């Protein structure tokens, strides 16, 4: 069950929710109840380091390399 990030078009609330199936069902905003929500691009899904302006570094798990 993947967790997706959403933003409500009505109130601007950003939230995460578990999605139980691959079907595109209406996701309700927990703040205002609107179903006018948009799936957001998660930073976790982005290329490693690009979100922080770091390039040419490996994305290995573990290692503990910090700048």
GUDREN-959488 format. One line per field, with one value per atom (N, C-alpha, C): residue in three letters; residue number from 1; x, y, z; atom name. Coordinates in steps of 0.05 Angstrom, whole numbers, plus 5000, padded with zeros to 4 digits. Last residue first. Layout:
! GUDREN-959488
residu = c(ALA:...)
num = c(NUM:...)
u = c(X:...)
v = c(Y:...)
w = c(Z:...)
atome = c(CA:...)
! end
This chain:
! GUDREN-959488
residu = c(UNK:UNK:UNK:UNK:UNK:UNK:UNK:UNK:UNK:UNK:UNK:UNK:UNK:UNK:UNK:UNK:UNK:UNK:UNK:UNK:UNK:UNK:UNK:UNK:UNK:UNK:UNK:UNK:UNK:UNK:UNK:UNK:UNK:UNK:UNK:UNK:UNK:UNK:UNK:UNK:UNK:UNK:UNK:UNK:UNK:UNK:UNK:UNK:UNK:UNK:UNK:UNK:UNK:UNK:UNK:UNK:UNK:UNK:UNK:UNK:UNK:UNK:UNK:UNK:UNK:UNK:UNK:UNK:UNK:UNK:UNK:UNK:UNK:UNK:UNK:UNK:UNK:UNK:UNK:UNK:UNK:UNK:UNK:UNK:UNK:UNK:UNK:UNK:UNK:UNK:UNK:UNK:UNK:UNK:UNK:UNK:UNK:UNK:UNK:UNK:UNK:UNK:UNK:UNK:UNK:UNK:UNK:UNK:UNK:UNK:UNK:UNK:UNK:UNK:UNK:UNK:UNK:UNK:UNK:UNK:UNK:UNK:UNK:UNK:UNK:UNK:UNK:UNK:UNK:UNK:UNK:UNK:UNK:UNK:UNK:UNK:UNK:UNK:UNK:UNK:UNK:UNK:UNK:UNK:UNK:UNK:UNK:UNK:UNK:UNK:UNK:UNK:UNK:UNK:UNK:UNK:UNK:UNK:UNK:UNK:UNK:UNK:UNK:UNK:UNK:UNK:UNK:UNK:UNK:UNK:UNK:UNK:UNK:UNK:UNK:UNK:UNK:UNK:UNK:UNK:UNK:UNK:UNK:UNK:UNK:UNK:UNK:UNK:UNK:UNK:UNK:UNK:UNK:UNK:UNK:UNK:UNK:UNK:UNK:UNK:UNK)
num = c(67:67:67:66:66:66:65:65:65:64:64:64:63:63:63:62:62:62:61:61:61:60:60:60:59:59:59:58:58:58:57:57:57:56:56:56:55:55:55:54:54:54:53:53:53:52:52:52:51:51:51:50:50:50:49:49:49:48:48:48:47:47:47:46:46:46:45:45:45:44:44:44:43:43:43:42:42:42:41:41:41:40:40:40:39:39:39:38:38:38:37:37:37:36:36:36:35:35:35:34:34:34:33:33:33:32:32:32:31:31:31:30:30:30:29:29:29:28:28:28:27:27:27:26:26:26:25:25:25:24:24:24:23:23:23:22:22:22:21:21:21:20:20:20:19:19:19:18:18:18:17:17:17:16:16:16:15:15:15:14:14:14:13:13:13:12:12:12:11:11:11:10:10:10:9:9:9:8:8:8:7:7:7:6:6:6:5:5:5:4:4:4:3:3:3:2:2:2:1:1:1)
u = c(5549:5567:5561:5553:5539:5559:5543:5559:5543:5523:5524:5541:5517:5541:5544:5453:5473:5496:5445:5432:5453:5471:5471:5457:5473:5450:5449:5531:5516:5493:5534:5539:5522:5523:5546:5554:5495:5497:5522:5449:5474:5474:5402:5422:5449:5363:5379:5401:5340:5323:5339:5382:5373:5356:5391:5408:5397:5362:5376:5393:5302:5329:5344:5239:5258:5285:5209:5210:5229:5212:5224:5227:5181:5210:5225:5125:5139:5168:5079:5104:5119:5010:5034:5058:4943:4967:4992:4893:4912:4936:4823:4850:4868:4765:4781:4810:4733:4746:4762:4734:4732:4744:4742:4724:4720:4779:4754:4734:4820:4815:4787:4826:4819:4812:4798:4815:4807:4791:4779:4799:4799:4812:4802:4766:4767:4779:4809:4784:4788:4838:4838:4811:4864:4843:4845:4899:4910:4890:4885:4883:4894:4896:4893:4891:4939:4921:4920:4945:4950:4930:4965:4945:4953:4982:4990:4968:4971:4968:4977:4959:4976:4974:4907:4918:4935:4878:4907:4922:4823:4834:4865:4815:4796:4810:4853:4850:4832:4898:4870:4869:4947:4942:4913:4981:4960:4959:5023:5020:4999:5014:5016:5011:5040:5031:5035:5020:5036:5023:5017:5000:5018)
v = c(5324:5347:5369:5254:5280:5302:5188:5210:5235:5136:5158:5181:5080:5097:5120:5070:5063:5083:5065:5064:5057:5112:5086:5087:5150:5149:5123:5190:5165:5166:5253:5237:5212:5292:5274:5260:5346:5329:5312:5381:5365:5347:5407:5420:5406:5378:5395:5409:5350:5368:5386:5319:5342:5361:5275:5298:5322:5227:5232:5258:5246:5236:5244:5235:5250:5237:5209:5197:5211:5243:5216:5203:5285:5288:5262:5269:5267:5271:5307:5293:5293:5299:5314:5296:5297:5281:5298:5340:5334:5318:5345:5341:5333:5355:5369:5368:5338:5317:5329:5367:5369:5345:5368:5348:5349:5400:5412:5393:5364:5390:5401:5318:5315:5342:5311:5328:5324:5248:5270:5285:5224:5226:5251:5181:5208:5207:5132:5140:5168:5100:5128:5136:5036:5052:5081:5007:5023:5040:5014:5000:5018:5043:5014:4999:5091:5084:5054:5134:5107:5103:5203:5182:5156:5269:5243:5223:5338:5315:5290:5407:5386:5363:5453:5434:5413:5487:5487:5468:5486:5500:5501:5465:5484:5500:5430:5453:5474:5397:5404:5430:5352:5379:5385:5291:5305:5334:5235:5262:5276:5166:5187:5214:5104:5130:5151:5038:5062:5086:4976:5000:5025)
w = c(5078:5072:5091:5092:5095:5088:5084:5074:5076:5101:5119:5110:5081:5079:5097:5070:5090:5089:5001:5027:5048:4952:4966:4993:4913:4930:4946:4899:4898:4918:4866:4890:4888:4827:4825:4851:4867:4843:4844:4905:4905:4881:4914:4898:4897:4938:4955:4940:4896:4912:4930:4878:4862:4878:4912:4913:4898:4869:4894:4892:4836:4835:4860:4871:4855:4855:4908:4882:4863:4951:4954:4927:4936:4935:4938:4896:4921:4917:4864:4860:4886:4884:4881:4876:4861:4870:4864:4884:4863:4875:4897:4906:4882:4910:4890:4898:4949:4933:4910:5015:4986:4973:5070:5059:5029:5096:5088:5076:5116:5128:5122:5085:5114:5127:5022:5038:5067:4990:5005:5022:4927:4952:4966:4883:4895:4922:4851:4864:4876:4807:4813:4825:4829:4815:4824:4858:4836:4822:4929:4903:4882:4975:4977:4950:4994:4972:4971:5050:5038:5016:5044:5050:5037:5065:5054:5061:5045:5063:5049:5047:5036:5056:5031:5050:5036:4998:4997:5016:4993:5016:5017:4938:4952:4974:4923:4907:4920:4966:4961:4945:4948:4955:4947:4969:4955:4964:4965:4974:4957:4983:4963:4976:4999:5010:4988:4977:4976:4989:5000:5000:5000)
atome = c(N:CA:C:N:CA:C:N:CA:C:N:CA:C:N:CA:C:N:CA:C:N:CA:C:N:CA:C:N:CA:C:N:CA:C:N:CA:C:N:CA:C:N:CA:C:N:CA:C:N:CA:C:N:CA:C:N:CA:C:N:CA:C:N:CA:C:N:CA:C:N:CA:C:N:CA:C:N:CA:C:N:CA:C:N:CA:C:N:CA:C:N:CA:C:N:CA:C:N:CA:C:N:CA:C:N:CA:C:N:CA:C:N:CA:C:N:CA:C:N:CA:C:N:CA:C:N:CA:C:N:CA:C:N:CA:C:N:CA:C:N:CA:C:N:CA:C:N:CA:C:N:CA:C:N:CA:C:N:CA:C:N:CA:C:N:CA:C:N:CA:C:N:CA:C:N:CA:C:N:CA:C:N:CA:C:N:CA:C:N:CA:C:N:CA:C:N:CA:C:N:CA:C:N:CA:C:N:CA:C:N:CA:C:N:CA:C:N:CA:C:N:CA:C:N:CA:C:N:CA:C:N:CA:C)
! end
